[in-house]
């Protein structure tokens, strides 16, 4: 019997520009002569890319870095939390200085316009990227995440940061509260404050609240020592430490 052909490499293409995706498909057609492959889906934004990755389980993702909203590095960070993370090959228009971080961390990337020979080489050695490496890339290209990702009933759940009312540290988890839901996140409050400190305000040693959601701040009745904050969309009053109270009052003036 003749030897069976290798299974094609199943690819997801992610780029916010349709001409760039068409160009990738054309180059992939050239690569297919040497390497069996199949484009299983395309996405023009990070949220759709993650939905496709979760549903279709591609072997590799060709991922644009510069996209509105959720950029490519954030998409890759979320993808590493999938049960079967795909290999990631970034496509980028960064100049030589900006992509030094990719070189140092041995992350594969393709400069636009993508060439068939270079793409074929990248696909042949496509590999997964660790979360630690992606954190290093994010430090080189600082940008807040637009979403947080967590596991809910075995599925990847995206929570838009714009919808979060507060973060509250409890034991080894952080509770993420939105108007409709409550989630548990395995990240530290210090890390979240470092990333989102311009949008979330510390009101207590274990709590950060969304600045734009603050509706009222005051003292509890019958006590000069007890202070609280109320957030729009939340019934409960959150305690404010005496140490933070005066600072918050100054910031909110």
Helices and strands as residue ranges (DSSP letters): E 9-14, H 18-31, E 37-43, H 46-56, E 60-64, H 72-79, E 87-92, H 100-104, E 109-111, H 116-124, H 131-140, E 147-152, E 155-160, G 161-163, E 164-170, E 173-178, E 182-185, H 189-196, E 200-204, E 207-210, G 211-213, E 214-219, E 227-231, E 237-240, H 242-252
